[in-house]
Amino acid sequence: MQDKFISLLYPTTESYMAHVGGERRPNISEDVCLELGLFEILGLKRGRLSDFFTMDEEVIRYRQKTFLDIQNIPEVRETLAKVQPILDDIMELRRLASDMGSGEAYLYSISEIELYVSCLDTLADGLKSVRDRISSPALERLSDFTSELVGSEYYKELNAKLTSLAARVHEVRSITVGVNLDRELRPVSAGVISINSEQFKSGKLLDKILRLSFKNDAFTCIAELSPFGKGESENRQQALIGAFNTAIEEVFHSSVRGWRSIVGEYVIDNTDFLLKLLPEIEFVTKSVELITRLSSRGCPLAEPTVCNVDERVFSAKELYNPRVALAIDDEIVTNDLEFDADAGIYVLTGPNRGGKSVITVALGAAQAMCQLGLPVTATEAKISPVDAIFTHFPEGADDTIDKGRLGEECERLKEIFDDVSSHSLILLDESLSSTGAYEASYIASEILTGFAVVGCRGIFSTHLHELASAIPEINARSAAEGGVSVDTLVAGIESGRRSFKIHRAKPDGKSYARDIADKYGLSFDTLMARAKEQRGEIK
């Protein structure tokens, strides 16, 4: 039997244990997943999405191969889809069995092992049929291991014993009870005489007529036991049920318990890995569903080239926001985005609802999808893993008594700065919008300088067009400390209409205002022409 470590997400036991232990595991919280729209578009129901992120380049490449196979081979997707509900049933059965008596638990164990057998057979048959088309190490290992298991003599013997025992248990339809009486016809002892595969008949005359049978029958009832009669209390009925369950347990006790002790070791050693795979199966299944939905809409997807963490690379062609792409019917607007020697951090300005937040989230989503092992929402990408993604997005206008909203924003920004490193990604969207332009610009320039000195990558999306004038000073201070450079991006507006295209250019707040004024007929020339028309000077 080959190595029993099976995972769709981790190439080795060592890489899995390192991940569990927190090594090379990025700080990408559940809150960040929510703000990037990943909860909405992936829809996981088990576990935490944040548990799947990695910054291990080998692990990411291993997952990429797994996803390619699942994308390209429909039979693999179908097999995993069939297995998932079976594993759900096993989990539910275990939960129920934990609250049952020993007799019921023995019977539940038979059903559990039946489900294991069904799961293994489904996996082995489904993957074996496409084994020659599988190229990912994860699915190769899973296919070979399950085929080896179901082909073993022990498994065949297990199946035969299971079939025999399950038949006995599932065919039980009645029991024959014997009751000893004393001289006064009072019951003194009772016990099960036989277990039968058919139910007894009522013994009523009408039933005999319908059966056209009037002879005495060992399975014909001549008098019902009163606890099951009408009007009897629930306690009396439960007492009789408990007595019967105890009797049935005694009948099956030795065979089921003895058989379970033998099979239990086999299940734990050879099939319990299936339950450990359940969260992984759901994750890869949901991920491929997302990929399929995006592809069906004509949205491009690219397997990113994974660069070394220390290279601190992010470069994407035709990047877009996946949540927006799935929510609109119009053609999605894409943008190129790259961090380089002249821009470790961008200040992104532009009109309201001009696409600033959309591209900010698109950057974070692409980085996160890469570190899940998924293809990213672009036509081409080169990405280095980050050790954290920090977001600072608008949270509304609710003030707190002690600090106020500005104080809350500053406190959160300080928390981010305390945790950020040169390998982190920061996404700041309309930060410091709760105060005036002068105060906000001053605080923003200080914060940007600090982040630039640390050397992280990121976007500061802002309405503060005046901040651009402070960038030369920010860069001078950052360069003196060996930090990265800050550059500007502009959300485009053309002929008064938002284009949602992002350009690497210097912001010009006046031009935005002029275009918007022209669009709504509020420019000076338009207003003067209208005034003259109203005075009758223009006809």
C-alpha positions in Angstrom: 0.0 0.0 0.0 1.4 3.4 -1.0 1.8 6.5 1.2 -1.7 7.1 2.8 -1.3 10.9 2.8 -3.9 12.2 0.3 -4.7 15.8 -0.2 -6.0 17.9 -3.1 -4.3 21.0 -1.7 -1.0 20.0 -0.2 1.7 18.0 -1.9 3.3 16.4 1.2 2.5 15.6 4.8 5.2 18.2 5.7 3.6 21.0 3.7 0.2 20.2 5.3 1.6 20.1 8.8 3.5 23.3 8.2 0.3 25.0 7.1 -1.6 23.7 10.1 1.2 25.0 12.3 0.9 28.5 10.8 4.1 28.4 8.7 3.9 30.3 5.3 0.3 31.0 6.1 -0.7 34.6 5.2 -2.8 36.9 7.3 -5.9 37.2 5.2 -8.8 37.4 7.6 -12.4 36.5 7.2 -13.3 40.2 7.2 -10.9 40.8 4.2 -12.5 37.8 2.4 -15.9 39.5 2.9 -14.7 42.9 1.7 -13.1 41.4 -1.4 -16.4 39.6 -2.3 -14.9 36.1 -2.0 -17.6 34.8 0.4 -20.3 35.9 -2.1 -18.7 34.4 -5.2 -17.4 31.2 -3.7 -20.2 30.4 -1.2 -18.4 27.9 1.1 -20.6 26.4 3.8 -17.9 24.4 5.7 -14.9 25.8 7.4 -13.3 29.1 7.0 -12.1 30.4 3.6 -9.1 32.0 5.4 -7.9 28.6 6.3 -7.1 27.8 2.7 -4.7 30.7 1.9 -1.0 29.9 1.5 2.1 31.8 0.6 4.0 28.6 -0.2 4.9 28.7 -3.9 5.1 24.9 -4.2 1.7 24.5 -2.7 0.2 27.1 -5.0 1.6 25.3 -8.1 0.4 22.0 -6.8 -3.1 23.4 -6.5 -3.0 24.9 -9.9 -2.4 21.5 -11.5 -5.3 20.1 -9.5 -7.7 22.9 -10.7 -6.6 22.4 -14.3 -7.5 18.7 -14.2 -10.9 19.4 -12.6 -11.6 22.1 -15.1 -10.6 20.1 -18.1 -12.1 16.7 -17.1 -15.9 16.9 -16.5 -16.0 13.4 -15.2 -13.7 14.4 -12.3 -16.1 17.2 -11.4 -19.1 14.8 -11.5 -17.3 12.3 -9.4 -16.5 14.8 -6.7 -20.0 16.1 -6.8 -21.3 12.6 -6.2 -18.9 11.9 -3.3 -19.7 15.1 -1.4 -23.2 14.3 -0.3 -22.1 10.8 0.8 -19.5 12.3 3.1 -22.1 14.7 4.4 -24.3 11.7 5.3 -21.3 10.0 7.1 -20.8 13.2 9.2 -24.5 13.4 10.0 -24.6 9.7 10.9 -21.6 10.1 13.3 -23.3 13.0 14.9 -26.5 11.0 15.4 -24.7 7.9 16.6 -23.0 9.8 19.3 -26.3 10.4 21.0 -27.6 6.8 20.6 -27.4 3.8 22.9 -24.9 1.1 22.1 -27.5 -1.1 20.3 -28.5 1.6 17.9 -24.9 2.7 17.5 -23.9 -0.8 16.3 -26.6 -0.6 13.7 -25.6 2.9 12.7 -22.0 1.7 12.3 -23.2 -0.7 9.6 -24.7 2.1 7.7 -21.6 4.2 8.1 -19.4 1.5 6.7 -21.9 1.0 3.8 -21.5 4.7 3.1 -17.7 4.4 3.2 -17.8 1.6 0.7 -20.2 3.5 -1.6 -17.8 6.6 -1.4 -14.7 4.5 -2.2 -16.4 2.7 -5.1 -17.7 6.0 -6.5 -14.2 7.6 -6.3 -12.4 4.6 -7.6 -14.7 4.0 -10.6 -15.1 7.7 -11.5 -11.3 8.5 -11.4 -10.2 5.2 -12.9 -12.2 5.8 -16.0 -10.3 9.0 -16.8 -6.9 8.0 -15.2 -5.1 8.3 -18.5 -6.2 12.0 -18.8 -5.3 13.0 -15.3 -2.0 14.8 -14.9 -2.1 16.5 -11.5 -0.2 14.8 -8.7 -3.2 15.2 -6.3 -5.7 13.4 -8.5 -3.2 10.8 -9.7 -2.5 9.9 -6.0 -6.2 9.8 -5.1 -7.1 7.7 -8.1 -4.3 5.2 -7.5 -4.9 4.9 -3.8 -8.7 4.3 -4.1 -8.2 1.8 -6.9 -5.6 -0.1 -4.8 -8.0 -0.1 -1.8 -11.1 -1.4 -3.7 -9.0 -4.0 -5.5 -7.5 -5.5 -2.3 -8.6 -8.9 -1.1 -9.4 -7.4 2.3 -11.8 -4.9 0.7 -13.5 -7.7 -1.2 -13.9 -9.8 1.9 -15.2 -6.7 3.8 -17.8 -6.1 1.1 -19.0 -9.8 1.3 -19.3 -9.7 5.1 -20.9 -6.3 5.0 -23.5 -7.5 2.5 -24.3 -10.5 4.6 -24.6 -8.7 7.9 -26.4 -5.7 6.4 -29.0 -8.1 4.8 -29.6 -9.6 8.2 -30.1 -6.3 9.8 -32.1 -4.6 7.1 -34.4 -7.5 6.7 -35.6 -7.6 10.3 -39.3 -7.0 10.2 -40.6 -8.6 13.4 -39.5 -10.5 16.5 -41.2 -13.5 18.2 -41.5 -12.9 21.9 -42.0 -15.7 24.5 -43.5 -14.9 27.9 -43.4 -17.3 30.9 -46.4 -17.2 33.3 -46.9 -18.3 36.8 -49.8 -20.3 38.1 -51.9 -17.2 38.2 -51.0 -16.3 34.6 -48.8 -13.4 35.6 -45.7 -12.8 33.5 -42.6 -13.7 35.3 -40.0 -13.6 32.5 -39.9 -12.7 28.8 -37.5 -13.0 25.9 -37.0 -12.9 22.2 -37.5 -16.4 20.6 -36.8 -15.4 17.0 -36.1 -12.5 14.7 -38.1 -12.7 11.5 -37.8 -11.2 8.0 -41.6 -10.7 7.6 -44.1 -8.8 9.7 -46.8 -10.6 11.6 -50.5 -10.4 10.5 -53.2 -8.8 12.5 -55.3 -11.9 13.0 -58.5 -10.0 12.4 -61.3 -11.8 10.6 -61.4 -9.2 7.8 -57.7 -9.7 7.1 -58.2 -13.5 7.0 -61.0 -13.0 4.5 -58.9 -10.7 2.3 -56.0 -13.3 2.4 -58.5 -16.2 1.9 -56.6 -18.0 4.6 -58.2 -19.3 7.8 -55.6 -21.7 9.0 -53.5 -21.0 12.1 -50.4 -19.1 11.3 -47.2 -18.6 13.3 -47.1 -15.0 12.1 -50.8 -14.3 12.9 -51.4 -12.2 16.0 -54.1 -13.4 18.4 -53.8 -10.5 20.9 -52.0 -7.2 20.8 -49.7 -6.0 23.6 -51.5 -3.1 25.3 -48.8 -0.4 25.4 -49.2 0.0 21.6 -53.0 0.3 21.9 -54.8 3.6 21.7 -54.9 5.9 24.7 -51.8 4.4 26.3 -49.3 6.9 27.8 -46.0 7.7 26.0 -44.0 6.4 28.9 -45.6 3.0 28.7 -45.0 2.8 25.0 -41.3 4.0 25.4 -40.8 1.3 28.1 -41.8 -1.4 25.7 -39.7 0.0 22.9 -36.7 0.2 25.2 -37.3 -3.5 26.2 -37.4 -4.6 22.6 -34.3 -2.5 21.6 -32.4 -4.1 24.5 -33.5 -7.6 23.3 -32.5 -6.8 19.7 -29.2 -5.5 20.9 -28.5 -8.7 22.7 -29.2 -10.7 19.5 -26.9 -8.6 17.3 -24.5 -7.6 20.1 -21.8 -10.3 19.5 -21.9 -10.4 15.7 -22.1 -6.6 15.1 -19.7 -5.6 17.9 -17.2 -8.2 16.9 -17.4 -7.4 13.3 -17.2 -3.7 14.0 -14.1 -4.0 16.1 -12.3 -5.7 13.2 -13.6 -3.3 10.5 -13.2 -0.2 12.7 -9.4 -0.5 12.5 -9.6 -0.8 8.8 -11.9 2.2 8.5 -9.7 4.4 10.6 -6.5 3.3 8.8 -7.7 3.3 5.2 -10.9 5.3 4.8 -11.0 8.0 7.4 -9.0 10.1 5.1 -12.2 10.7 3.1 -13.7 12.8 5.9 -10.5 14.9 6.1 -10.9 15.5 2.4 -14.5 16.8 2.7 -13.6 20.5 3.3 -11.0 20.2 0.4 -13.6 18.6 -1.9 -16.1 21.4 -1.2 -13.4 24.1 -1.7 -12.2 22.8 -5.0 -15.8 22.1 -6.2 -17.0 25.6 -5.4 -13.9 27.1 -6.9 -14.4 25.3 -10.2 -18.0 26.3 -10.2 -16.8 30.0 -9.9 -14.3 29.4 -12.7 -17.1 27.9 -14.9 -19.5 30.8 -14.2 -16.9 33.4 -15.2 -15.8 31.4 -18.3 -19.4 31.0 -19.4 -19.8 34.8 -19.3 -16.8 35.2 -21.6 -14.6 36.6 -18.8 -10.9 35.8 -19.2 -9.0 33.7 -16.6 -5.3 33.1 -16.4 -3.1 30.8 -14.4 -0.6 33.2 -12.8 3.1 32.7 -13.0 4.0 32.4 -9.3 7.1 34.4 -8.5 9.3 34.3 -5.4 8.0 36.1 -2.4 11.0 38.3 -2.2 10.6 39.5 -5.8 7.4 41.4 -4.7 5.8 41.2 -8.1 2.3 42.0 -9.2 1.6 42.4 -12.9 -1.7 41.7 -14.5 -3.1 42.4 -18.0 -6.8 43.1 -18.4 -7.5 42.8 -14.7 -11.2 42.9 -13.6 -13.3 42.5 -10.5 -15.0 39.0 -10.4 -17.9 40.1 -8.2 -18.8 42.9 -10.6 -18.3 40.6 -13.6 -20.9 38.2 -12.2 -23.3 40.9 -11.2 -23.7 42.9 -14.5 -24.9 42.0 -18.0 -22.7 44.7 -19.7 -19.2 44.0 -21.1 -16.7 44.1 -18.2 -14.1 46.9 -18.2 -10.6 45.6 -17.7 -7.4 47.4 -16.8 -3.7 46.7 -16.7 -2.0 47.0 -13.3 1.6 46.6 -12.4 3.9 47.5 -9.4 7.4 48.4 -10.5 10.5 50.3 -9.3 8.7 53.6 -9.8 5.5 52.5 -8.0 5.3 50.3 -5.0 2.2 52.1 -3.9 -0.4 54.0 -6.0 -2.6 56.9 -5.1 -5.7 56.4 -7.2 -7.9 59.4 -7.7 -10.9 60.1 -9.9 -14.6 60.9 -9.9 -17.1 59.3 -7.6 -18.4 56.0 -8.9 -15.6 56.1 -11.5 -14.2 52.7 -10.8 -11.8 53.4 -8.0 -13.2 50.9 -5.6 -13.8 48.3 -8.3 -10.1 48.2 -9.3 -8.9 48.3 -5.7 -11.0 45.2 -4.9 -10.0 43.6 -8.2 -6.3 43.8 -7.1 -7.1 42.2 -3.8 -9.3 39.5 -5.3 -6.6 38.5 -7.8 -3.9 38.4 -5.1 -6.2 36.3 -2.9 -7.3 33.9 -5.7 -3.6 33.3 -6.6 -2.9 32.4 -3.0 -5.8 30.0 -3.0 -4.2 28.3 -6.1 -6.9 29.5 -8.4 -6.6 31.1 -11.8 -6.9 34.9 -11.6 -9.3 37.3 -13.3 -7.0 38.6 -16.0 -5.6 37.5 -19.3 -2.0 37.3 -18.0 -0.5 37.7 -14.6 2.8 37.4 -12.6 2.3 37.4 -8.9 4.4 37.0 -5.8 2.6 35.7 -2.7 2.1 38.3 0.1 2.3 37.6 3.8 -0.9 39.6 4.5 -3.7 41.6 2.8 -5.0 44.5 4.8 -8.1 46.5 3.9 -9.4 49.8 5.1 -12.8 50.3 3.4 -15.6 52.8 4.2 -17.8 51.6 7.1 -20.5 54.2 7.1 -21.0 57.3 9.2 -21.6 55.8 12.6 -19.5 57.7 15.1 -18.3 56.4 18.5 -18.6 58.5 21.6 -15.0 58.4 22.6 -13.2 58.8 19.3 -15.6 59.7 16.5 -15.3 58.3 13.0 -11.9 60.0 12.3 -10.5 58.5 15.4 -11.7 55.1 14.5 -10.1 55.4 11.0 -6.8 56.5 12.5 -6.9 53.7 15.0 -7.5 51.1 12.3 -4.7 52.6 10.1 -2.3 52.4 13.0 -3.2 48.7 13.6 -2.5 48.0 10.0 0.8 49.8 10.1 1.8 47.9 13.3 1.3 44.5 11.4 2.4 45.4 7.9 5.7 44.3 6.3 7.5 44.7 3.0 5.8 41.6 1.8 2.2 42.8 2.5 -0.5 44.2 0.4 -2.6 47.2 1.6 -5.9 48.3 0.1 -7.1 51.7 1.4 -10.4 52.9 -0.1 -11.6 56.4 0.6 -9.7 56.4 4.0 -9.9 59.6 6.0 -13.1 60.7 4.2 -14.6 61.7 7.6 -12.6 64.9 7.9 -11.8 68.0 5.8 -9.5 68.0 2.8 -6.7 69.8 4.6 -6.6 67.5 7.6 -7.1 64.4 5.5 -4.4 65.3 3.0 -1.9 65.9 5.8 -2.7 62.6 7.6 -2.7 60.7 4.3 0.7 62.0 3.3 2.1 60.9 6.7 0.5 57.4 6.4 1.7 57.0 2.8 5.2 57.9 3.8 5.2 55.3 6.5 3.9 52.6 4.2 6.4 53.6 1.5 9.3 53.3 4.0 8.1 49.8 5.1 8.1 48.9 1.4 4.7 47.2 1.1 2.6 47.2 -2.1 -0.9 48.8 -2.3 -3.4 51.2 -3.5 -4.7 54.3 -1.7 -8.0 55.1 -3.5 -9.0 58.6 -2.5 -11.0 61.8 -3.3 -8.1 63.9 -2.2 -6.7 65.1 -5.5 -4.5 67.6 -3.6 -2.5 64.6 -2.3 -0.7 64.4 -5.6 1.2 67.6 -4.8 2.7 65.9 -1.7 4.0 62.8 -3.6 7.4 64.3 -4.5 8.0 65.0 -0.8 6.7 61.6 0.2 9.1 59.9 -2.3 12.0 62.0 -1.1 11.4 61.0 2.5 10.9 57.3 1.5 14.0 57.2 -0.6 16.1 58.5 2.2 14.9 55.5 4.3 15.4 53.0 1.5 11.6 52.7 0.9 9.6 52.3 -2.3 8.2 55.0 -4.6 4.6 56.2 -4.7 3.0 57.0 -8.0 -0.5 58.0 -9.2 -3.4 56.4 -11.0 -6.4 58.2 -12.4 -9.9 56.8 -13.0 -10.8 58.0 -16.4 -13.7 60.2 -17.5 -14.3 61.0 -21.1 -16.8 63.6 -22.4 -18.4 63.8 -19.1 -18.9 60.0 -18.9 -17.0 57.6 -16.6 -15.0 55.2 -18.7 -13.9 53.0 -15.7 -10.5 52.8 -17.3 -7.5 53.4 -15.0 -4.6 55.4 -16.4 -1.1 55.9 -14.9 -1.1 59.7 -14.9 -1.1 62.7 -12.7 -4.5 63.7 -11.3 -6.2 66.9 -12.4 -9.2 67.5 -10.2 -10.3 70.5 -12.2 -10.6 68.5 -15.4 -13.0 66.1 -13.7 -15.1 68.9 -12.4 -15.1 70.6 -15.8 -16.2 67.4 -17.6 -19.0 66.8 -15.1 -20.1 70.5 -15.2 -20.3 70.3 -19.1 -22.2 67.0 -18.9 -25.0 68.5 -16.7 -24.9 71.9 -18.4 -23.4 73.7 -15.4 -20.3 75.2 -17.0 -19.9 79.0 -17.0 -20.3 79.2 -20.8 -23.5 77.0 -20.8 -25.0 79.0 -17.9 -24.3 82.3 -19.5 -25.8 81.2 -22.8 -28.9 80.1 -20.9 -29.1 83.3 -19.0 -28.9 85.4 -22.2 -31.6 83.2 -23.7 -33.9 83.8 -20.8 -33.3 87.6 -21.1 -34.1 87.5 -24.7 -30.6 88.4 -25.8 -30.4 85.1 -27.8 -33.2 83.9 -30.0 
